[in-house]
Amino acid sequence: MQATPTATHVPPGSAAAAWVDLRHAMVARSAPDGSVEVVELRRPATVDEPVEQWLAVVADAIGDHERVVILGSGPLRLALEREYVSIFHRPDRIVDVEPSEPVGREELIRRVAELRG
């Protein structure tokens, strides 16, 4: 599924880090004022939508940033990477894609700070 990118300008030094599973995602992303905002997404248990639709929601929450880290279990993590690239057309911005156990808010914020330098 391809969605429309939500950002038209990518601020220099912007970054995002995301962790995803089939029912939950957490995204930390740099804000225009230099702070880091964290968004938690929950996929309703009753939804029978295709997983691609869920991943499009997560990719949209990540947004268009200069540097992106995607964390999660292997197949879902790779599917989110593909979805992100299909939406934003910038595979070069994905700097790290790692398998991962669930991570917390502070770890994602740390990753965004690391990416921003």
N, CA, C and O of each residue as an XYZ file, in Angstrom:
468
protein
N       0.843     -1.169      0.000
C       0.000      0.000      0.000
C       0.887      1.230      0.000
O       1.872      1.295      0.734
N       0.538      2.195     -0.816
C       1.337      3.401     -0.903
C       0.504      4.576     -0.422
O      -0.618      4.788     -0.880
N       1.070      5.337      0.509
C       0.397      6.515      1.035
C       1.110      7.756      0.535
O       2.194      7.676     -0.043
N       0.501      8.883      0.759
C       1.110     10.146      0.374
C       2.020     10.626      1.488
O       1.606     10.648      2.647
N       3.261     11.016      1.168
C       4.148     11.542      2.205
C       3.529     12.752      2.884
O       2.869     13.569      2.242
N       3.752     12.857      4.201
C       3.160     13.951      4.955
C       4.057     15.170      5.011
O       3.569     16.254      5.330
N       5.331     15.052      4.721
C       6.242     16.185      4.795
C       6.687     16.591      3.397
O       6.856     15.744      2.520
N       6.875     17.885      3.197
C       7.350     18.353      1.904
C       8.785     18.855      1.995
O       9.467     18.954      0.974
N       9.249     19.170      3.183
C      10.616     19.643      3.389
C      11.244     18.839      4.519
O      10.647     18.674      5.583
N      12.442     18.346      4.282
C      13.138     17.561      5.302
C      14.178     18.458      5.965
O      15.153     18.847      5.322
N      13.987     18.793      7.240
C      14.957     19.652      7.917
C      16.311     18.970      8.047
O      16.372     17.769      8.309
N      17.392     19.712      7.869
C      18.726     19.127      8.051
C      18.868     18.574      9.470
O      18.452     19.208     10.440
N      19.455     17.395      9.573
C      19.675     16.785     10.878
C      18.454     16.113     11.466
O      18.495     15.668     12.613
N      17.362     16.027     10.710
C      16.175     15.373     11.254
C      16.380     13.860     11.285
O      17.080     13.297     10.444
N      15.758     13.215     12.267
C      15.943     11.778     12.437
C      14.703     11.160     13.069
O      13.893     11.843     13.696
N      14.577      9.843     12.886
C      13.488      9.096     13.498
C      13.956      7.683     13.796
O      14.794      7.126     13.088
N      13.396      7.112     14.862
C      13.661      5.719     15.217
C      12.310      5.080     15.522
O      11.480      5.667     16.215
N      12.095      3.874     15.000
C      10.808      3.207     15.184
C      11.012      1.757     15.576
O      11.959      1.102     15.142
N      10.105      1.270     16.406
C      10.031     -0.153     16.745
C       8.610     -0.589     16.440
O       7.656      0.124     16.753
N       8.464     -1.776     15.821
C       7.142     -2.231     15.406
C       6.954     -3.721     15.658
O       7.896     -4.505     15.542
N       5.716     -4.105     16.008
C       5.287     -5.497     15.947
C       3.884     -5.488     15.325
O       3.435     -4.444     14.852
N       3.200     -6.608     15.317
C       1.909     -6.683     14.624
C       0.800     -5.861     15.271
O      -0.184     -5.545     14.601
N       0.921     -5.507     16.535
C      -0.149     -4.803     17.247
C       0.237     -3.457     17.823
O      -0.630     -2.697     18.256
N       1.533     -3.146     17.835
C       1.992     -1.947     18.529
C       3.211     -1.381     17.809
O       4.026     -2.127     17.267
N       3.324     -0.079     17.808
C       4.522      0.580     17.275
C       4.815      1.799     18.130
O       3.910      2.427     18.680
N       6.078      2.118     18.230
C       6.502      3.329     18.910
C       7.492      4.032     17.985
O       8.430      3.421     17.473
N       7.265      5.315     17.784
C       8.094      6.103     16.884
C       8.581      7.343     17.628
O       7.783      8.095     18.188
N       9.888      7.548     17.629
C      10.480      8.784     18.146
C      11.011      9.540     16.937
O      11.671      8.964     16.072
N      10.719     10.820     16.885
C      11.148     11.611     15.731
C      11.501     13.019     16.168
O      10.915     13.568     17.101
N      12.471     13.588     15.473
C      12.858     14.953     15.801
C      11.762     15.901     15.331
O      11.159     15.718     14.274
N      11.528     16.913     16.149
C      10.526     17.929     15.839
C      11.235     19.178     15.307
O      12.433     19.350     15.534
N      10.519     20.036     14.613
C      11.139     21.241     14.057
C      11.833     22.126     15.109
O      12.800     22.817     14.789
N      11.347     22.108     16.357
C      11.959     22.944     17.397
C      13.189     22.299     18.039
O      13.765     22.855     18.974
N      13.598     21.113     17.532
C      14.779     20.439     18.061
C      14.484     19.401     19.129
O      15.371     18.639     19.514
N      13.264     19.363     19.607
C      12.909     18.357     20.604
C      12.658     17.013     19.912
O      12.666     16.928     18.683
N      12.439     15.974     20.706
C      12.103     14.656     20.175
C      10.709     14.309     20.669
O      10.445     14.325     21.872
N       9.823     13.998     19.740
C       8.477     13.600     20.116
C       8.333     12.099     19.919
O       8.920     11.515     19.008
N       7.538     11.485     20.795
C       7.318     10.049     20.726
C       5.831      9.792     20.505
O       4.976     10.346     21.196
N       5.547      8.940     19.528
C       4.178      8.582     19.193
C       4.026      7.084     19.389
O       4.835      6.304     18.887
N       2.997      6.680     20.116
C       2.682      5.256     20.264
C       1.438      4.959     19.450
O       0.443      5.681     19.520
N       1.507      3.883     18.677
C       0.393      3.466     17.836
C      -0.044      2.072     18.248
O       0.787      1.203     18.510
N      -1.322      1.870     18.303
C      -1.857      0.542     18.600
C      -2.819      0.147     17.492
O      -3.709      0.911     17.116
N      -2.626     -1.037     16.986
C      -3.495     -1.580     15.948
C      -4.647     -2.284     16.656
O      -4.407     -3.173     17.473
N      -5.876     -1.915     16.368
C      -7.014     -2.553     17.033
C      -7.027     -4.065     16.806
O      -6.769     -4.537     15.699
N      -7.328     -4.809     17.855
C      -7.337     -6.274     17.789
C      -8.431     -6.794     16.865
O      -8.331     -7.910     16.354
N      -9.446     -6.016     16.651
C     -10.571     -6.474     15.832
C     -10.405     -6.156     14.354
O     -11.242     -6.544     13.539
N      -9.363     -5.473     14.009
C      -9.172     -5.072     12.612
C      -8.645     -6.236     11.783
O      -7.701     -6.923     12.173
N      -9.272     -6.440     10.639
C      -8.845     -7.496      9.725
C      -8.119     -6.926      8.508
O      -8.027     -7.581      7.470
N      -7.613     -5.720      8.639
C      -6.912     -5.092      7.528
C      -5.617     -5.829      7.233
O      -5.060     -6.474      8.122
N      -5.136     -5.747      6.021
C      -3.851     -6.371      5.687
C      -2.724     -5.706      6.481
O      -2.810     -4.528      6.830
N      -1.687     -6.459      6.755
C      -0.557     -5.939      7.517
C       0.084     -4.752      6.803
O       0.639     -3.867      7.453
N       0.012     -4.724      5.482
C       0.575     -3.607      4.725
C      -0.093     -2.284      5.095
O       0.551     -1.234      5.105
N      -1.364     -2.344      5.393
C      -2.087     -1.132      5.796
C      -1.577     -0.639      7.154
O      -1.414      0.566      7.350
N      -1.327     -1.550      8.082
C      -0.753     -1.210      9.383
C       0.630     -0.588      9.195
O       0.951      0.426      9.814
N       1.439     -1.196      8.344
C       2.791     -0.693      8.129
C       2.783      0.679      7.455
O       3.678      1.487      7.704
N       1.803      0.955      6.617
C       1.686      2.283      6.006
C       1.389      3.335      7.071
O       1.902      4.452      7.002
N       0.571      2.986      8.046
C       0.280      3.901      9.160
C       1.562      4.190      9.942
O       1.836      5.337     10.293
N       2.339      3.150     10.210
C       3.591      3.319     10.958
C       4.590      4.144     10.145
O       5.227      5.047     10.686
N       4.731      3.847      8.865
C       5.658      4.603      8.014
C       5.265      6.077      7.968
O       6.129      6.952      8.004
N       3.974      6.351      7.887
C       3.514      7.732      7.883
C       3.860      8.418      9.206
O       4.217      9.596      9.216
N       3.758      7.691     10.322
C       4.116      8.256     11.628
C       5.620      8.533     11.720
O       6.039      9.493     12.367
N       6.421      7.698     11.076
C       7.870      7.944     11.049
C       8.131      9.269     10.339
O       8.890     10.099     10.839
N       7.520      9.469      9.202
C       7.668     10.709      8.455
C       8.952     10.757      7.647
O       9.755      9.824      7.659
N       9.121     11.847      6.957
C      10.253     12.043      6.057
C      11.390     12.717      6.817
O      11.326     13.911      7.111
N      12.419     11.955      7.129
C      13.572     12.458      7.884
C      14.858     12.092      7.164
O      14.877     11.177      6.341
N      15.932     12.808      7.473
C      17.225     12.536      6.848
C      17.772     11.168      7.219
O      18.374     10.490      6.385
N      17.567     10.758      8.464
C      18.101      9.479      8.920
C      17.018      8.739      9.698
O      16.323      9.324     10.529
N      16.885      7.434      9.414
C      15.831      6.626     10.016
C      16.406      5.286     10.483
O      17.178      4.650      9.766
N      16.023      4.867     11.686
C      16.354      3.541     12.202
C      15.042      2.802     12.399
O      14.093      3.346     12.963
N      14.990      1.546     11.927
C      13.802      0.719     12.090
C      14.184     -0.522     12.884
O      15.111     -1.246     12.522
N      13.454     -0.756     13.973
C      13.698     -1.894     14.858
C      12.459     -2.778     14.899
O      11.341     -2.302     14.700
N      12.660     -4.050     15.155
C      11.546     -4.983     15.289
C      11.978     -6.373     14.868
O      13.148     -6.603     14.564
N      11.032     -7.298     14.851
C      11.360     -8.659     14.444
C      11.632     -8.692     12.947
O      11.104     -7.871     12.197
N      12.449     -9.633     12.519
C      12.939     -9.711     11.151
C      11.955     -9.441     10.037
O      12.083     -8.418      9.363
N      10.977    -10.303      9.805
C      10.097    -10.122      8.645
C       9.284     -8.820      8.694
O       9.139     -8.142      7.677
N       8.763     -8.478      9.856
C       7.954     -7.265      9.971
C       8.823     -6.017      9.825
O       8.409     -5.042      9.197
N       9.985     -6.043     10.385
C      10.936     -4.930     10.285
C      11.289     -4.685      8.819
O      11.289     -3.543      8.360
N      11.587     -5.751      8.093
C      11.922     -5.617      6.675
C      10.725     -5.135      5.858
O      10.882     -4.353      4.920
N       9.539     -5.599      6.215
C       8.332     -5.145      5.518
C       8.099     -3.655      5.767
O       7.669     -2.940      4.862
N       8.376     -3.179      6.985
C       8.229     -1.755      7.275
C       9.260     -0.954      6.491
O       8.950      0.124      5.984
N      10.467     -1.462      6.389
C      11.489     -0.772      5.591
C      11.004     -0.626      4.148
O      11.113      0.453      3.564
N      10.476     -1.692      3.578
C       9.984     -1.640      2.197
C       8.833     -0.646      2.052
O       8.764      0.107      1.081
N       7.934     -0.659      3.031
C       6.799      0.265      2.991
C       7.277      1.714      3.079
O       6.782      2.581      2.360
N       8.231      1.968      3.957
C       8.795      3.311      4.104
C       9.391      3.785      2.766
O       9.152      4.912      2.333
N      10.155      2.919      2.134
C      10.778      3.267      0.852
C       9.713      3.472     -0.223
O       9.853      4.365     -1.059
N       8.654      2.667     -0.218
C       7.611      2.829     -1.235
C       6.856      4.146     -1.069
O       6.347      4.692     -2.048
N       6.780      4.655      0.146
C       6.092      5.919      0.389
C       6.999      7.112      0.125
O       6.615      8.043     -0.582
N       8.206      7.086      0.694
C       9.076      8.262      0.642
C      10.140      8.203     -0.463
O      10.780      9.213     -0.753
N      10.333      7.035     -1.079
C      11.271      6.878     -2.205
C      12.704      7.273     -1.851
O      13.424      7.806     -2.695
N      13.118      7.019     -0.626
C      14.465      7.388     -0.186
C      15.097      6.262      0.631
O      15.218      6.394      1.849
N      15.503      5.159     -0.003
C      16.135      4.064      0.740
C      17.450      4.485      1.389
O      17.884      3.877      2.368
N      18.082      5.520      0.848
C      19.351      5.994      1.392
C      19.208      6.596      2.783
O      20.204      6.743      3.492
N      18.011      6.942      3.182
C      17.811      7.550      4.504
C      17.714      6.515      5.620
O      17.840      6.859      6.796
N      17.494      5.264      5.267
C      17.431      4.219      6.287
C      18.862      3.824      6.603
O      19.525      3.143      5.820
N      19.326      4.264      7.766
C      20.725      4.055      8.115
C      20.949      2.788      8.915
O      22.075      2.297      9.003
N      19.901      2.262      9.490
C      20.061      1.062     10.292
C      18.727      0.362     10.386
O      17.707      0.981     10.689
N      18.739     -0.911     10.130
C      17.546     -1.733     10.262
C      17.989     -2.952     11.042
O      18.764     -3.770     10.545
N      17.500     -3.074     12.254
C      17.989     -4.125     13.141
C      16.865     -4.979     13.685
O      15.762     -4.489     13.932
N      17.152     -6.280     13.876
C      16.198     -7.088     14.629
C      16.241     -6.606     16.069
O      17.291     -6.179     16.550
N      15.129     -6.669     16.751
C      15.120     -6.139     18.109
C      13.958     -6.685     18.917
O      12.856     -6.891     18.408
N      14.235     -6.909     20.167
C      13.170     -7.141     21.134
C      12.493     -5.792     21.342
O      13.034     -4.772     20.915
N      11.343     -5.755     21.977
C      10.710     -4.456     22.225
C      11.669     -3.488     22.927
O      12.422     -3.878     23.819
N      11.625     -2.245     22.513
C      12.440     -1.209     23.134
C      11.517     -0.150     23.717
O      10.372      0.007     23.290
N      12.031      0.560     24.683
C      11.237      1.582     25.343
C      11.429      2.961     24.759
O      12.269      3.192     23.889
N      10.633      3.854     25.260
C      10.631      5.250     24.864
C      12.021      5.878     24.962
O      12.467      6.552     24.033
N      12.697      5.660     26.075
C      14.013      6.277     26.287
C      15.054      5.781     25.277
O      15.895      6.555     24.818
N      14.993      4.491     24.932
C      15.929      3.943     23.949
C      15.702      4.560     22.575
O      16.661      4.870     21.868
N      14.446      4.739     22.194
C      14.165      5.362     20.905
C      14.618      6.823     20.883
O      15.159      7.291     19.881
N      14.401      7.534     21.972
C      14.855      8.926     22.060
C      16.377      8.974     21.963
O      16.930      9.848     21.295
N      17.052      8.038     22.626
C      18.510      7.973     22.562
C      18.976      7.757     21.122
O      19.932      8.384     20.667
N      18.295      6.875     20.424
C      18.676      6.588     19.026
C      18.511      7.815     18.133
O      19.351      8.081     17.274
N      17.426      8.559     18.338
C      17.219      9.775     17.533
C      18.328     10.780     17.824
O      18.878     11.382     16.902
N      18.659     10.965     19.099
C      19.732     11.892     19.469
C      21.059     11.468     18.836
O      21.823     12.308     18.361
N      21.326     10.166     18.832
C      22.546      9.626     18.229
C      22.576      9.918     16.722
O      23.614     10.311     16.191
N      21.478      9.733     16.053
C      21.403      9.955     14.614
C      21.597     11.418     14.245
O      22.148     11.737     13.191
N      21.143     12.293     15.113
C      21.255     13.731     14.851
C      22.663     14.244     15.104
O      23.008     15.357     14.709
N      23.471     13.428     15.764
C      24.866     13.797     15.982
C      25.046     14.579     17.190
O      26.169     14.967     17.513
